[in-house]
Amino acid sequence: MSKKNNTEEIDEKTSETQINNEENLTEDQVSEANGESVEEVSVEEQLREDLGKEKDKFLRLFAEFENYKKRTSKERMELFKTAGQEVIVSLLPVMDDFDRALKEISKSKDKEMFKGVELIQNKFKETLKAKGLEEVKAKAGDVFDAEVHDAITQIPAPSKKMKGKIVDVIEKGFKLGDRIIRHPKVVVGN
């Protein structure tokens, strides 16, 4: 019986070992599976993090591109506004010549020539006005403003009221849109 008992004990131990091995394998497999899921979770988290970084890069790049488009559009609009500025500035002396010509023709009393030159001058002014040119209003008696007027000389004021004010306008000033392209040249009373 002792052999039988030994055999039974061995069989019991063997079966216990097998059960323990199966349990150990199962635990190992579970721990491996958990390890894999931990790795999968970390890989998944890594991928989500990478995706978030790429989305952030994309959004920043998109915003930068939008800013670039707005900036170039604004620059282009300003270029169109000021593109004609050089031409208009070069035509201002012609307008001054028309004014001087009309003064001289009015002295000679040649009505037909005066009307003809006046029509040409009006057409010229209207064309420039359509392009955005406006005269900067300055007349004798207005308060001198250094931002707007260009004082070419100062003379003793004819009266106390004219002190610090415009006595005479030598040359008209003009602005194109909101920008002054030629300041009126004035004489200021001192």
Legacy VTK file of the C-alpha trace (Angstrom):
# vtk DataFile Version 3.0
C-alpha trace
ASCII
DATASET POLYDATA
POINTS 190 float
0.000 0.000 0.000
2.724 2.256 0.516
3.475 2.049 -3.164
-0.121 2.715 -3.887
-0.142 5.669 -1.553
3.100 6.930 -2.994
1.735 6.569 -6.465
-1.410 8.349 -5.498
0.613 11.096 -3.836
2.792 11.394 -6.911
-0.287 11.479 -9.129
-1.817 14.127 -6.905
1.399 16.154 -6.913
1.693 15.800 -10.674
-1.858 16.888 -11.216
-1.380 19.772 -8.773
1.785 20.766 -10.651
-0.054 20.572 -13.944
-2.864 22.692 -12.545
-0.353 25.143 -11.121
1.504 25.209 -14.461
-1.760 25.830 -16.268
-2.591 28.573 -13.805
0.909 29.985 -14.204
0.623 29.834 -17.970
-2.700 31.483 -17.800
-1.316 34.194 -15.531
1.682 34.595 -17.840
-0.594 34.734 -20.819
-2.793 37.229 -19.001
0.207 39.287 -17.993
1.491 39.094 -21.577
-1.906 40.093 -22.829
-1.967 42.899 -20.299
1.515 43.892 -21.361
0.417 43.910 -24.948
-2.660 45.935 -24.106
-0.473 48.276 -22.075
1.802 48.530 -25.093
-1.211 48.918 -27.368
-2.592 51.625 -25.109
0.752 53.376 -25.036
1.069 52.996 -28.810
-2.480 54.247 -29.170
-1.755 57.169 -26.858
1.425 57.875 -28.791
-0.502 57.866 -32.064
-3.139 60.181 -30.592
-0.413 62.493 -29.330
1.276 62.472 -32.746
-2.071 63.141 -34.401
-2.654 66.055 -32.027
0.771 67.480 -32.850
0.129 67.145 -36.580
-3.286 68.803 -36.217
-1.650 71.639 -34.296
1.016 72.036 -36.995
-1.685 72.021 -39.661
-3.779 74.634 -37.870
-0.760 76.872 -37.347
0.277 76.503 -40.973
-3.256 77.206 -42.122
-3.471 80.321 -39.922
-0.089 81.494 -41.189
-1.245 81.014 -44.780
-4.466 82.951 -44.095
-2.418 85.804 -42.601
-0.145 85.731 -45.658
-3.151 85.938 -47.989
-4.610 88.873 -46.056
-1.267 90.683 -45.955
-0.592 90.265 -49.679
-4.154 91.265 -50.508
-3.788 94.422 -48.418
-0.422 95.198 -50.024
-1.925 94.685 -53.473
-4.826 97.036 -52.691
-2.422 99.695 -51.438
-0.320 99.230 -54.543
-3.364 99.819 -56.744
-4.263 102.914 -54.720
-0.778 104.375 -54.924
0.136 103.073 -58.381
-1.433 106.124 -59.981
0.063 108.445 -57.387
3.287 109.002 -59.312
1.409 109.839 -62.506
-0.989 112.162 -60.701
1.854 113.917 -58.854
3.607 114.472 -62.176
0.388 115.993 -63.600
-0.079 118.512 -60.777
2.299 121.072 -62.349
0.156 120.876 -65.494
-2.871 121.812 -63.382
-0.906 124.742 -61.962
-0.030 125.814 -65.511
-3.720 125.774 -66.431
-4.484 128.084 -63.489
-1.721 130.512 -64.531
-2.814 130.368 -68.171
-6.406 131.206 -67.245
-5.219 134.196 -65.181
-3.213 135.546 -68.113
-5.932 134.887 -70.692
-8.535 136.635 -68.504
-6.324 139.747 -68.592
-6.201 139.731 -72.401
-10.007 139.667 -72.613
-10.059 136.925 -75.271
-13.345 135.281 -74.243
-13.238 132.407 -76.731
-9.748 131.317 -75.769
-10.622 131.660 -72.070
-13.683 129.413 -72.496
-11.697 126.829 -74.459
-8.862 126.644 -71.921
-11.379 126.596 -69.061
-13.221 123.642 -70.641
-9.969 121.736 -71.024
-8.999 122.543 -67.432
-12.391 121.389 -66.093
-12.166 118.143 -68.040
-8.658 117.600 -66.716
-9.761 118.304 -63.119
-12.764 115.995 -63.392
-10.593 113.183 -64.753
-8.160 113.524 -61.848
-11.054 113.829 -59.396
-12.464 110.546 -60.717
-9.092 108.962 -59.889
-9.411 110.149 -56.259
-7.604 113.487 -56.356
-9.007 116.194 -54.074
-7.811 119.704 -53.393
-6.682 120.461 -49.843
-8.642 123.565 -48.923
-6.436 126.422 -47.768
-7.269 130.103 -47.967
-6.143 133.337 -46.409
-7.391 133.619 -42.833
-7.319 129.856 -42.079
-5.378 128.705 -39.039
-1.944 127.352 -39.963
-1.611 123.599 -39.353
1.925 122.228 -39.723
0.501 118.729 -40.387
-1.390 119.938 -43.452
0.255 123.148 -44.656
3.802 123.794 -45.785
4.928 127.251 -44.632
7.460 128.614 -47.100
7.861 131.938 -45.323
6.623 134.045 -42.441
5.832 137.719 -42.756
4.671 140.297 -40.231
0.930 139.857 -39.810
-1.128 142.641 -41.448
-3.391 142.629 -38.373
-3.462 140.974 -34.958
-6.211 138.628 -36.171
-3.900 137.214 -38.843
-1.157 136.259 -36.389
-0.467 132.486 -36.744
-2.844 132.273 -39.679
-2.407 131.882 -43.411
-1.833 135.217 -45.155
-1.470 133.900 -48.713
-1.587 130.572 -50.572
1.305 130.241 -53.026
0.557 126.745 -54.349
-2.508 124.525 -53.953
-2.262 121.245 -52.087
-3.806 117.937 -53.085
-4.606 114.617 -51.511
-5.174 111.250 -53.091
-7.726 109.381 -51.038
-6.813 110.084 -47.410
-3.154 110.749 -48.094
-1.778 114.233 -48.826
0.455 113.995 -51.894
1.278 117.696 -52.053
0.943 120.076 -49.112
-0.357 123.566 -49.871
2.475 126.080 -49.776
1.460 129.068 -47.696
2.722 132.320 -46.226
2.074 132.609 -42.492
1.545 135.817 -40.505
3.977 136.277 -37.625
LINES 1 191
190 0 1 2 3 4 5 6 7 8 9 10 11 12 13 14 15 16 17 18 19 20 21 22 23 24 25 26 27 28 29 30 31 32 33 34 35 36 37 38 39 40 41 42 43 44 45 46 47 48 49 50 51 52 53 54 55 56 57 58 59 60 61 62 63 64 65 66 67 68 69 70 71 72 73 74 75 76 77 78 79 80 81 82 83 84 85 86 87 88 89 90 91 92 93 94 95 96 97 98 99 100 101 102 103 104 105 106 107 108 109 110 111 112 113 114 115 116 117 118 119 120 121 122 123 124 125 126 127 128 129 130 131 132 133 134 135 136 137 138 139 140 141 142 143 144 145 146 147 148 149 150 151 152 153 154 155 156 157 158 159 160 161 162 163 164 165 166 167 168 169 170 171 172 173 174 175 176 177 178 179 180 181 182 183 184 185 186 187 188 189
